[in-house]
Amino acid sequence: MDELRPTDPARIGAYRLLGRLGAGGMGVVYLGRTDAGATAAVKVILPEHAGDDAFRARFRREVEAARTVRSPWAVTVTGAETGGERPWLATAFVPGPSLAEAVARCGPLPARSVRVLGRLLSRALTAVHTAGLVHRDVKPGNVLLTVDGPRLIDFGIARAGNATALTATDLVVGTPGFLSPEQASGGGTAPGPASDVFSLGCLLAYAATGRPPFGGGAVDALLYRAVHDEPDLAGIGDTELRALVADCLAKNPADRPTARQLDERIVEDAPHGSIAWLPEDVVQLIADRSAEMLALPGIEPTIAEGPVPAPPGRRRFLSLVAAGAVVVAGGGAFGAWETLRDEEGGGAAKTGERAWIIGVQADLSGMQKAAGRAQERGVRVAVERFNSLEEKPFTLQVKVLDDRGGPGRAVRAAEEFARDRDVLAVIGPTGDAATGAVLSVYDEAMLPLITVSSLAIAYAARSRKSFFQAAPSYAVLTRPIISRLVLRPDVERLGVLLDRAGGQAAYMGGYATNLMTGVLTTGTTYPRVVPAGTQDLGPVLTDMLAHDSDALFYAGDEAGAARTARALAATGFEGPRMAMHTAMGPGFIEDAGDAATGWEFTAPYTDAAAPAAKEFAAAHRERFGSAPAHWAAEGYDAAGLVIAALRAFPERPGRTALVARIARSTYQGISRTYAFDEKQTLVGGDAYLYRVENGRYRFVGPAPKGT
């Protein structure tokens, strides 16, 4: 959600507007809330359309029809004004990712999930068609996944089935790639309910494979294929599901089942209120998005400012706890009653009056403890080297908190750092889940947070004020993968094996690779998804090779990568093969044995063998008695970035000023040059290449960026 603009209204009807959910050719959609607390998506029509009498007549008729739609799987109309100066329509707001986002972040859905999704959406369309409407834009972006099931949204271009007089027959309305042949051809007959069924078939194919059944590319090409070509359903392994989708995609509208017939045909079902039919990572995504509702803008937190003369009453105490101003640990309350936001330029004390602390929030005892410990050591080396300078404007300290990689502990660690006004910046957290959980805490405190190993493609838009992603995201890391595997004369098709055992990280990397190959190159992909725990990968790999996969990319964990290597070696395949850095560990080489030889990995971290790391590696050996592990150089760089920003101030800076300084910094580190765009995301996609040779990982050097 984006912030309101100065020209946006503060209220529409009974709704106080909180932010922008989106905008299109017809109007702007806001998130609104009534005084009673009910939320809604409020679509306000643009002035150029509001002045068109014909449009107003159509809009009024559509609103009246939409009010009659009755289905738990379609959003309900909660309010409207069709005769005012600015016509608007409000529908119930349900927090949750769209199907498009869920597939992009978590990968294609299993066959059962797709069938359940198809049944519930067919019920939503049955209600739409019963009301005399045709949706005309059924697509993944118009399906929200919520805590109690999917919702079909956006009736903004719905048309009453008999309203041809106000419909331009030569106008293509909808989204290319999900249009029926009758929509794509722009014929003289207004599309009917069968058109929505065709679009639903496209949507289900996308959910099952991660790509539209008529491919991508130019709009004209997509429209032509929808009318003349057969859909590509090769990625749907389940024969029953493939047959159902094929029936929905019949060229002749009369040959397609109705939405009601689809509901009756699909056996799988889910009781209202259950999302157990969705994969675990999608359920987690839904839960995270729903949790964001607890921090909607417009709810003013209660924060005590200044001295508190007496203990607060029970109601006041609870409000302070809710706002984070009171922290309870070990059964007792402790900490100052203070705001969490540092004042601009506040605390400009002379050196020695207050400590200058760099915090490290890391997983030191959980699943990512190796990376967390390496980063902590890198930060310590950087701070100790700075403190060893004879002439230095201040002396630094390091404060370390172990969050074990868990979101709950991560939030508590972030709150402790935020309360400690001597902490000027924090390096961390180690993993994606912990980082996503703490952003609002650091944002509220305006405390600079620099992560070098959380690589998620997207974070909450309103949590980027003080957060710096000082590492390439999973999407950025796909570029060197594609360059290495596809931009070569002997490769035309890349096989992409997505293993659910790798969790969210593997899916983001694997799906982005599958998606971007066709964007960055002329090559094609053949993706396959396997459930977590799949032991025998031989049949899957045989199928991938049978579909002319010249190269292979594995997205998953160490154990799965080893099974893939052994099964692939058994086929005699000698083409290029790579995996994500998430599978790059000692277990891969140990379990894969000789089959590991020749496998390559791209990684966002450099190696102690890199020429630029020579001086750091020597300092690390002197301090800790060993060569730096992976991620140590990046921790060293992050601390160096903060130190350089601090040295730019003539006196102790406030946190807000330090955020601004880091945002406009350019810092040359060991692993890369650190600079940030307007979203405070790392500019550039520097990655590194490793290759298994002689039973060990050999550092090859910078990975190719190619296109």
Secondary structure, DSSP 4 states (H G I P E B T S, - for coil): -BPPPTTS-SEETTEEEEEEEEE-SSEEEEEEE-TTS-EEEEEEE-HHHHT-HHHHHHHHHHHHHHTT---TTBPPEEEEESSSSS-EEEEE-----BHHHHHHHH-PPPHHHHHHHHHHHHHHHHHHHHTTEE-----GGGEEEETTEEEE---TT-EETT-GGGS-TT---S-TTS--HHHHTT-SSPP-HHHHHHHHHHHHHHHHHSS-TT--S-HHHHHHHHHHSPP--TT---HHHHHHHHHHT-SSGGGSPPHHHHHHH------TT--TTS-HHHHHHHHHHHHGGGG-TT-------S--SS---HHHHHHHHHHT--EEETTEEES----SSPPTT---PPBTTB-EEEEEEE-SSSTTHHHHHHHHHHHHHHHHHHHT-SS-S--EEEEEEE-TT-HHHHHHHHHHHHH-TTEEEEE--SSHHHHHHHHHHHHHHT--EEESS---S---GGG-SSEEE-S--HHHHHHHHHHHHTSSTT-SEEEEEEEGGGHHHHHHHHHHHHHHHHHHSS-EEEEEEE-TT----HHHHHHHHHTT--EEEEES-HHHHHHHHHHHHHHT--S-EEEEGGG-SHHHHHHHGGGGTT-EEEESS--TTSGGGHHHHHHHHHHHSSPPPTTHHHHHHHHHHHHHHHHTSSSPPPHHHHHHHHHT-EEE-SS-EEEB-TTSBBSS---EEEEEETTEEEEEEEPP---
